[in-house]
Amino acid sequence: MTAYSEDHMALAAEYALGTLDADERAQVETMMAVDRDFGALVQSWEFRLGALNQMVGSVEPRPEIWDRIKTAIGHGEPQAPLLLPDASPPTVVASPGSAPTVVADNSNVVQLSARVKRWRNIASFTTAIAAALVAMLSIQVYQPDLLPDGLRPKPRTQVVEVKAPAVPTAAAAAQYVALLQKDSNSPAFILTVDAATKNFTVRKVGATTEPGKSYELWIVSDKLQRPRSLGVIGGNEFTARPVLSAYDPDIVNKATYAVTVEPEGGSPTGVATGPIVFTGKLIETVPSSTR
């Protein structure tokens, strides 16, 4: 692309801004017609300034304002151009038989005046652009909904991978089982104990309930002063109790479990009154996963 001087850049910007007079606009349009690169330069300025037009809505003047403008145009007189002091030395012209005449060269003054006007326009133009850009950036940050769709910042989507912390697997508790029986050939109940909860379950296998009697389960240990009742074994196939939580694990694991025949509903005194019919000790069937 052709490299243009600062004056050409200023002309293109002022043309896009609309601050040139009729003669200057005609000059720019002629340059655009014969120079495609200069035309592209003007279009680039128009594109830059397009954002300012989108931010400002159109306002229709009131009728009385139009009347004032028409009146001012009809009665106004052209103002004489203001010339700066002559910066060039005067030229003295002498004619035979006449007094010398001083002729001032105002070409430099005219050029300087035009250049000063142009740079003033550029300074005002750049200041307006800077203020507009600051305002637009502030609106984009704090109130983006006020901008047209084309100027609104696009939402930024950021994918963040969040790894969930590993959930520790609960350690499997040990399981203990005891066969409560008279001998190895006649199991009556199966006692299962969960080491974590200290809950136990009694399953009826071969025992038969006598009329008016109940089976009662006892824990027997040399660390206890006497056998302690763990409750009556119900008439259903399974009986569950949480009462072992009151005992130490060492007592629970090493104790002997006995079943007596008591009056219906269990021993009335809290002490075994009937004969011991079945016994057994716990053995570990499922080891703990923490070992």
N, C-alpha and C positions, 0 to 999 in steps of 0.2 A: 504494500500500500504506500502511496506517496506521502513523504514527510512534509507537513505543512507548518508554516510559521505560526507564531502566537497570534498574529492579527487574523490569519485564516481561521484558527481555532475559535477566536472570539467572535468572528462573523457568524460561524456556524452555530455557536451557542446562542447568540442574540437572535438569530433567525428562528431557531426553535423556540426561544423564549417569547418572541414577538415584540421585541423592543426596537427593531430597526425602522427607519423611515422608509418612504416609498422608493426613493432612489437606491438606497442600500439593499432593500429587499429585491429590487429588480437586478441589481448587480449579483447578488447571491444566487438567484434563480438562473441567471445566465451562466454562471460558473457551474452550477449543478447540471445544466443541460449539456455542457461540453466536457465536463470532468466527472466521470462516474465515481472516482474515489472521493471527491469532495462531496458528491451527493450522499455517499455512504456515511461520510463524517457527519453530515447534517442529520441523517436518519438515526445515527447513534445517539446524538444529543436529544432528538425527539423521543427516543425510547427511554433515555434516562429521566427525562422530565415527565414521562407518562404517569409515573407513580404519583407525582404531585397532583396531577389532574384527578386521579382516582380518589385521593384523600379529601378533595374539596368538592362539595356538592354545588350544583348550579343554583344560582339565586336570581330570580327575576326582579329587576328594579321596579320600584313603584312608578305609576304613571306620571306623577308630578316631577320625578327626577328626569324622566325622558323630556318633559316639557322644558325644564331648565337647561338641559343639554342643547336642545334645538334652539332655544332663545340665545344661548351663549354663542352657538355657531353662527347664527344669523347676524349678530351684532358685533361679533369680535373682529378685531383688526389684526393683521399679521404683525407680529412683533419683530422689530429690527434685530438682526443677529448681533450678538455680543462678541466683539473682537478683543483678543488679548493684546497687550502692548507689543509693538513691532520688535521682534528679536533680531532682524536682519539690518545691516547698515543701509541707509538710504542711498539711492542712486541719483547722482546729479546730472541732469541733461541740459546742455547749453545750446541754444540756437543762435545763429548769427543775427545780431541786431536786437536780441531780446534778453530779458533777465534769466538767469539759470533757474531751472525747475527741478524740485526734489521729488523723485518717484520712489515710493516705499514698496518693497517686495514682501507681500503678505503670505506667500505660499507656505513658508515654514510655520507661520502662525496658524494658518488653517489646518495644516497637518497635525500640529501639536494639539490644537483644540479638539480635533476629531479623535486623536489617540487618547487624550485625557478623558473625553466622554466615554470612549469605548471601555477603558480600564475601570472607570467608575461603575459602568454597567456590569462589567465582569465581577467586580468586587461585591456589588449588591447581589448579583445572581448567585455567586458561590456562597455568600452568607445565607441567602434564603435556602439553598440546597442543604447546607449543613444543618440549619435549624429544622428543616423538614425531616431530614434523616434522623436527627436526634429524637424528634417527636414520634416518628414512625417506629423507631426502635423501642421507645418507652411504651408505646401502645401495644407493640407485639409482645412485650414482656408482661405488662400488667393488665391490659384489656384487649386481648387479641380478637375478641368477638366484635369489636367496633370496626375492624378493618374489612375490606372486601375479601371475597374468598381467595382471589389470586395472591393477596399479600399476607394472608394468615400463615403463621409458621406451621409447618407440617408436624403432626404429633410424632414424637420419637419413641419407638418401641424398642425396649431393651430386654432381651431374654436373659433372665438370671436363673441359673441352676442352683437350687437349694437342696442340698443333700440332708435327708432326714437322719437324725442321729440313730445309730444302731440301738435297737431295743434289746436289752439283755434278756436272754432266754431264761425263764425261770428254771431253777434247778429242780430236777425231778426228785421227789422225796422217796425215801426207802419205804418199802412195803413189807409187813410182817404177817405171817399166818401161823395159826396154831390149830391143830386137830384136837378137839375135846372128845375124849372117848374113854371107854373102859379098858380096851386093849387094842392092839393094832388091827384087829379084824372087825371092829364094830365102832366106826366113827359116828358120833351123834351130832356134833356141831362143828362148823368151821368158823374160827374167829380171825378176822382180818383187821389189822391196825395200820393206819397211815401215820408215818413218823412225823410229818410236817404239821398236821392238824390235831393229832392225838385222838381222832375219831376212830371208833371201832364199829365193825358190823359183824353180827352173828347170823350165820345161815344154818337153818335146820336141815340136817341130812338124814339121820336115821332115828332120832329120838321121837318118842311118842309121849303125848301129854296124858297124865293120869287125871281122872275126874276129881275136881276139888283141889288140885295141886298145881303148883307153878314151879318152873325151873328158874333159879336165880344164879347169876354169875358173880364170882368173887375173884379178887386179886390177892395173891398170897406171896409175901416177900419177907425175908429175914430183916429187912430194913423197916418194916412196919410192925407195930406192936401186936397187931392182930389182923386177920383177913378183913378186907374192906369190900362192901357190896358195890357192884357195878350196875345193879338193877335187875329187874325181872326180864327174862327172855320171853318175848311175846309169842302169841299163838300163830302169827304169820310166818312166812318162809324166811323173811329177813327182819332183823331188829338192829337199829342203829342208835348209838349213844355217843355223846361228846365228853363223857365224864373223865376220861383218862388225861385230859389237859391239866388236871390238878396234881399230877404225879411227875416226878423227874423221869427223863428218858431212860436212865440206867435202871430204875425200878421197873418201868414198863417193859423194857426189852428182856429183862432177866427173871421176871416174876413167873410164878405158876398160876394158871387160871383154872378155877374149879367151878363146877356146877353142882348145886345141891337141890334137893327136892324140898320145897317149902309149902306152907299153906297158900291157898290161892291169893295172889296179890303180893307174895313175898314175906320174908321174915318180919314179924311184928316188932322185934326187939333190936334189929340192926345187927344181930349176931346169928350165924348159921345155926339152925335148929334141926335140920334134916341131914340125912346121910349125903356124903359126897359120892356122886354117881359118875361124873366125867371130869377128867383133868387133861391139861396139855400145856406145852411151853411154846413161845413164839420162835419161829425161824425166819430168817430174812429171805424173801423170794425175789424182790426187786431192789438192787442196790441204789444208793443215792448217786446222782450224776456229778456231784461235787468231789467225789473221791478221785 
